Amino acid sequence: MAAIRETDLYLPLKSYLEAQGYEVKAEIASADVVAIREGDAPVIVEMKTAFSLALLHQAVARLSVTDAVYVCVPRPKGRAGYKALLANIKLCRRLGLGVLTVRLPDGLVEPHCDPVPYVPRKSRPKSAALIREFQARQGDPNLGGTRGGIVTAYRQDAVRCAAHLAEHGPTKGAAVAKATGVTRATAIMAANHYGWFERVEAGIYAITAQGLQAHPLPTDAE
């Protein structure tokens, strides 16, 4: 199978734009494709055989010439390819770029998004959750860029509960909350996400063997 070339994209793209009333020419002032229609701003299309950082760099640079800038790539195949395409479309929207794909077997050009200024919608719940976690986190126990093993405020609270049980034995959830200052102590021990806790009676929890292994010695609440 022959390797895909950028030139394989051009003729289908040219036909697609001409059908919309544009005059189309290639390789104009460093732009891969320029399309002009009377009364409209020039359209620039940058082509590549796949999404890349270089493609985005080129397209963003063309925004200094016109707001109507598109990137064009071959339409990917398979589930993984389509998933990557969706992620790249989302990124291009944020950059103010349009996205076109070409289905190479038959030359079908498909528009996925148009170049419009990106105005992100803020999520109040996500913002509130971010602030809550920041405020609840004790100290700064993680290194930026850490993958996995993140010490969250939830984990810090679970450690306090485990440390209290390791020192005092089975205890009512309310008593653990009062002693440790962890208001959600009962909920944490009942959920038992880390396997450290077990309910021995209604409302009373003890530390498990796994919990003792993780917290062999009593520690002061931090």
Backbone hydrogen bonds in HBPLUS format (Angstrom, degrees):
<---DONOR---> <-ACCEPTOR-->    atom                        ^
c    i                          cat <-CA-CA->   ^        H-A-AA   ^      H-
h    n   atom  resd res      DA  || num        DHA   H-A  angle D-A-AA Bond
n    s   type  num  typ     dist DA aas  dist angle  dist       angle   num
A0008-ASP N   A0005-ARG O   2.96 MM   3  5.38 147.2  2.07 108.3 117.9     1
A0009-LEU N   A0006-GLU O   2.96 MM   3  5.47 152.2  2.04 112.7 121.0     2
A0010-TYR N   A0007-THR O   3.25 MM   3  5.16 135.3  2.46  93.2 104.8     3
A0013-LEU N   A0009-LEU O   3.11 MM   4  6.14 157.1  2.16 150.9 158.1     4
A0014-LYS N   A0010-TYR O   2.71 MM   4  5.90 158.8  1.76 160.8 167.4     5
A0015-SER N   A0011-LEU O   2.99 MM   4  6.15 164.1  2.01 151.0 154.6     6
A0016-TYR N   A0012-PRO O   2.99 MM   4  6.14 154.0  2.06 142.8 150.3     7
A0017-LEU N   A0013-LEU O   3.02 MM   4  6.27 159.3  2.06 151.6 155.8     8
A0018-GLU N   A0014-LYS O   2.89 MM   4  6.04 159.1  1.93 150.9 157.5     9
A0019-ALA N   A0015-SER O   3.01 MM   4  6.10 145.6  2.14 142.8 150.8    10
A0020-GLN N   A0017-LEU O   2.98 MM   3  5.22 146.7  2.10 102.3 112.7    11
A0022-TYR N   A0017-LEU O   3.22 MM   5  5.62 161.2  2.26 141.0 138.2    12
A0021-GLY N   A0018-GLU O   2.99 MM   3  5.08 161.0  2.03 109.3 111.8    13
A0023-GLU N   A0036-ILE O   2.89 MM  13  5.32 167.1  1.91 143.2 146.0    14
A0036-ILE N   A0023-GLU O   2.94 MM  13  5.32 158.7  1.98 147.4 152.5    15
A0025-LYS N   A0034-VAL O   2.97 MM   9  5.52 162.4  2.00 159.0 164.8    16
A0034-VAL N   A0025-LYS O   2.88 MM   9  5.52 168.1  1.90 169.4 173.5    17
A0027-GLU N   A0032-ASP O   2.75 MM   5  4.68 160.4  1.79 125.5 128.4    18
A0028-ILE N   A0031-ALA O   3.05 MM   3  5.25 133.8  2.27 145.3 152.2    19
A0031-ALA N   A0028-ILE O   2.93 MM   3  5.25 161.4  1.96 121.4 124.0    20
A0033-VAL N   A0045-VAL O   3.07 MM  12  5.02 133.4  2.29 147.7 156.2    21
A0045-VAL N   A0033-VAL O   2.93 MM  12  5.02 160.4  1.97 139.4 143.7    22
A0035-ALA N   A0043-VAL O   2.78 MM   8  4.98 160.9  1.82 148.8 153.9    23
A0043-VAL N   A0035-ALA O   2.84 MM   8  4.98 170.7  1.85 157.5 159.6    24
A0040-ASP N   A0037-ARG O   2.99 MM   3  5.64 161.0  2.03 147.0 147.8    25
A0044-ILE N   A0068-ALA O   2.94 MM  24  6.38 162.8  1.97 160.4 166.2    26
A0070-TYR N   A0044-ILE O   2.79 MM  26  6.22 161.9  1.82 159.8 166.2    27
A0046-GLU N   A0070-TYR O   2.91 MM  24  6.35 161.7  1.95 153.0 154.5    28
A0072-CYS N   A0046-GLU O   2.87 MM  26  6.12 146.1  1.99 155.8 156.0    29
A0048-LYS N   A0072-CYS O   3.12 MM  24  6.52 153.8  2.19 167.6 172.1    30
A0056-LEU N   A0052-SER O   3.25 MM   4  6.61 159.8  2.29 147.4 151.6    31
A0057-HIS N   A0053-LEU O   2.88 MM   4  6.11 157.7  1.93 151.6 158.3    32
A0058-GLN N   A0054-ALA O   2.98 MM   4  6.19 163.2  2.01 150.3 154.2    33
A0059-ALA N   A0055-LEU O   2.99 MM   4  6.21 164.3  2.01 150.6 155.0    34
A0060-VAL N   A0056-LEU O   2.90 MM   4  5.99 167.7  1.91 153.0 156.3    35
A0061-ALA N   A0057-HIS O   3.03 MM   4  6.18 154.1  2.10 145.4 152.6    36
A0062-ARG N   A0058-GLN O   3.18 MM   4  6.51 139.1  2.35 141.4 151.9    37
A0062-ARG N   A0059-ALA O   3.05 MM   3  5.17 127.6  2.33  97.6 111.4    38
A0063-LEU N   A0060-VAL O   3.07 MM   3  5.32 150.3  2.16 104.8 113.9    39
A0064-SER N   A0061-ALA O   3.34 MM   3  6.08 168.3  2.35 114.7 118.2    40
A0065-VAL N   A0062-ARG O   2.86 MM   3  5.37 161.1  1.89 116.1 122.6    41
A0066-THR N   A0062-ARG O   3.23 MM   4  6.63 157.8  2.28 153.7 159.5    42
A0098-GLY N   A0069-VAL O   2.89 MM  29  6.14 170.0  1.90 148.8 152.1    43
A0071-VAL N   A0098-GLY O   2.91 MM  27  6.24 148.7  2.01 139.5 144.7    44
A0100-LEU N   A0071-VAL O   2.85 MM  29  6.14 153.8  1.92 161.5 169.2    45
A0073-VAL N   A0100-LEU O   3.18 MM  27  6.70 149.9  2.27 150.0 153.8    46
A0102-VAL N   A0073-VAL O   3.02 MM  29  6.37 142.7  2.16 139.0 148.4    47
A0075-ARG N   A0102-VAL O   2.87 MM  27  5.34 163.6  1.89 127.4 127.6    48
A0082-TYR N   A0078-GLY O   3.03 MM   4  6.27 155.5  2.09 146.9 153.6    49
A0083-LYS N   A0079-ARG O   2.93 MM   4  6.15 156.1  1.98 149.4 156.2    50
A0084-ALA N   A0080-ALA O   2.99 MM   4  6.23 156.9  2.04 146.3 152.2    51
A0085-LEU N   A0081-GLY O   2.94 MM   4  6.17 148.7  2.04 141.3 150.4    52
A0086-LEU N   A0082-TYR O   2.99 MM   4  6.29 158.4  2.04 151.2 155.3    53
A0087-ALA N   A0083-LYS O   3.16 MM   4  6.46 156.0  2.22 145.6 151.6    54
A0088-ASN N   A0084-ALA O   2.97 MM   4  6.23 154.0  2.04 147.9 155.1    55
A0089-ILE N   A0085-LEU O   2.83 MM   4  6.09 150.5  1.92 152.5 161.3    56
A0090-LYS N   A0086-LEU O   3.05 MM   4  6.27 158.1  2.10 145.6 150.9    57
A0091-LEU N   A0087-ALA O   3.08 MM   4  6.38 153.2  2.15 141.9 149.0    58
A0092-CYS N   A0088-ASN O   2.88 MM   4  6.11 159.4  1.92 147.8 153.4    59
A0093-ARG N   A0089-ILE O   2.93 MM   4  6.21 152.7  2.00 150.7 157.7    60
A0094-ARG N   A0090-LYS O   3.27 MM   4  6.58 152.0  2.36 141.7 148.3    61
A0094-ARG N   A0091-LEU O   3.08 MM   3  5.19 117.5  2.49  96.6 111.4    62
A0095-LEU N   A0091-LEU O   3.11 MM   4  6.46 134.2  2.33 140.2 153.2    63
A0095-LEU N   A0092-CYS O   3.04 MM   3  4.92 127.8  2.32  92.6 107.1    64
A0097-LEU N   A0092-CYS O   2.85 MM   5  4.98 169.9  1.86 149.8 147.0    65
A0096-GLY N   A0093-ARG O   3.12 MM   3  5.08 154.5  2.18  99.1 107.0    66
A0099-VAL N   A0113-CYS O   2.97 MM  14  5.38 150.3  2.06 135.9 140.8    67
A0112-HIS N   A0099-VAL O   2.87 MM  13  5.38 174.5  1.87 159.7 158.1    68
A0101-THR N   A0110-GLU O   2.99 MM   9  5.30 154.9  2.05 142.1 150.2    69
A0110-GLU N   A0101-THR O   2.83 MM   9  5.30 162.2  1.86 152.3 158.4    70
A0103-ARG N   A0108-LEU O   2.76 MM   5  5.05 166.0  1.78 149.0 153.4    71
A0107-GLY N   A0103-ARG O   2.65 MM   4  5.23 129.4  1.91 154.7 167.8    72
A0127-SER N   A0123-SER O   2.94 MM   4  6.17 158.0  1.99 152.1 159.0    73
A0128-ALA N   A0124-ARG O   2.84 MM   4  6.00 161.4  1.88 154.5 159.2    74
A0129-ALA N   A0125-PRO O   2.89 MM   4  6.07 154.6  1.96 144.9 152.2    75
A0130-LEU N   A0126-LYS O   2.96 MM   4  6.15 152.9  2.04 144.5 151.4    76
A0131-ILE N   A0127-SER O   3.10 MM   4  6.38 161.6  2.13 149.4 153.3    77
A0132-ARG N   A0128-ALA O   2.89 MM   4  6.10 159.5  1.93 149.9 156.1    78
A0133-GLU N   A0129-ALA O   3.00 MM   4  6.15 164.5  2.02 148.7 152.3    79
A0134-PHE N   A0130-LEU O   3.02 MM   4  6.23 159.4  2.06 147.1 153.3    80
A0135-GLN N   A0131-ILE O   2.93 MM   4  6.12 165.3  1.96 153.1 156.5    81
A0136-ALA N   A0132-ARG O   2.89 MM   4  6.00 148.6  1.98 147.1 156.2    82
A0137-ARG N   A0133-GLU O   2.95 MM   4  5.94 140.8  2.11 146.2 154.3    83
A0146-THR N   A0143-LEU O   3.08 MM   3  5.70 142.8  2.22 147.7 146.6    84
A0156-GLN N   A0152-THR O   2.96 MM   4  6.27 157.9  2.01 148.6 155.0    85
A0157-ASP N   A0153-ALA O   2.97 MM   4  6.23 152.8  2.04 146.0 152.7    86
A0158-ALA N   A0154-TYR O   2.93 MM   4  6.25 153.4  2.01 146.7 154.6    87
A0159-VAL N   A0155-ARG O   2.86 MM   4  6.14 151.4  1.94 150.5 158.0    88
A0160-ARG N   A0156-GLN O   3.15 MM   4  6.46 152.5  2.23 143.0 149.5    89
A0161-CYS N   A0157-ASP O   3.08 MM   4  6.42 158.2  2.13 149.0 154.5    90
A0162-ALA N   A0158-ALA O   2.90 MM   4  6.13 163.3  1.93 151.9 156.5    91
A0163-ALA N   A0159-VAL O   2.84 MM   4  5.99 160.1  1.88 150.6 156.2    92
A0164-HIS N   A0160-ARG O   3.00 MM   4  6.21 153.5  2.07 145.1 151.9    93
A0165-LEU N   A0161-CYS O   3.04 MM   4  6.33 161.6  2.07 152.0 156.4    94
A0166-ALA N   A0162-ALA O   2.85 MM   4  6.03 152.7  1.93 149.0 157.3    95
A0167-GLU N   A0163-ALA O   3.15 MM   4  6.32 141.8  2.30 138.3 147.1    96
A0168-HIS N   A0164-HIS O   2.82 MM   4  5.96 158.0  1.87 152.4 159.3    97
A0169-GLY N   A0165-LEU O   2.73 MM   4  4.76 144.7  1.86 132.9 136.0    98
A0171-THR N   A0205-TYR O   2.89 MM  34  5.55 153.3  1.97 152.9 155.1    99
A0205-TYR N   A0171-THR O   2.93 MM  34  5.55 169.3  1.94 144.8 141.9   100
A0175-ALA N   A0172-LYS O   3.05 MM   3  5.24 119.8  2.43  99.7 114.5   101
A0176-VAL N   A0172-LYS O   3.00 MM   4  6.38 154.5  2.07 154.0 161.6   102
A0173-GLY N   A0203-GLY O   2.92 MM  30  5.89 153.3  1.99 165.1 168.2   103
A0177-ALA N   A0173-GLY O   2.95 MM   4  6.21 159.4  2.00 151.2 156.8   104
A0178-LYS N   A0174-ALA O   3.01 MM   4  6.23 156.3  2.06 143.5 149.7   105
A0179-ALA N   A0175-ALA O   2.92 MM   4  6.07 161.3  1.96 148.8 153.9   106
A0180-THR N   A0176-VAL O   2.93 MM   4  5.93 155.7  1.99 150.6 156.4   107
A0181-GLY N   A0177-ALA O   2.86 MM   4  5.40 137.5  2.04 138.2 147.4   108
A0185-ALA N   A0182-VAL O   3.07 MM   3  5.31 148.2  2.18 125.0 122.1   109
A0188-ILE N   A0184-ARG O   2.93 MM   4  6.17 158.2  1.98 159.4 166.5   110
A0189-MET N   A0185-ALA O   2.94 MM   4  6.17 166.3  1.95 158.9 161.9   111
A0190-ALA N   A0186-THR O   2.90 MM   4  6.01 153.4  1.97 148.3 156.1   112
A0191-ALA N   A0187-ALA O   2.96 MM   4  6.04 157.8  2.01 145.0 150.7   113
A0192-ASN N   A0188-ILE O   2.98 MM   4  6.11 155.7  2.04 146.5 153.3   114
A0195-GLY N   A0192-ASN O   3.39 MM   3  5.32 155.6  2.45  99.7 106.6   115
A0208-THR N   A0196-TRP O   2.78 MM  12  5.16 160.2  1.82 130.4 134.2   116
A0198-GLU N   A0206-ALA O   2.94 MM   8  5.43 146.0  2.06 153.7 157.9   117
A0206-ALA N   A0198-GLU O   2.82 MM   8  5.43 159.1  1.87 158.2 165.4   118
A0200-VAL N   A0204-ILE O   3.00 MM   4  5.88 145.8  2.12 139.7 150.3   119
A0204-ILE N   A0201-GLU O   2.99 MM   3  5.06 168.6  2.01 120.9 124.0   120
A0212-LEU N   A0208-THR O   2.83 MM   4  6.19 151.4  1.91 149.6 157.6   121
A0213-GLN N   A0209-ALA O   2.94 MM   4  6.17 147.5  2.04 142.6 151.4   122
A0214-ALA N   A0210-GLN O   3.04 MM   4  6.29 148.2  2.14 140.7 149.2   123
A0215-HIS N   A0211-GLY O   2.80 MM   4  5.95 139.4  1.96 141.5 153.9   124
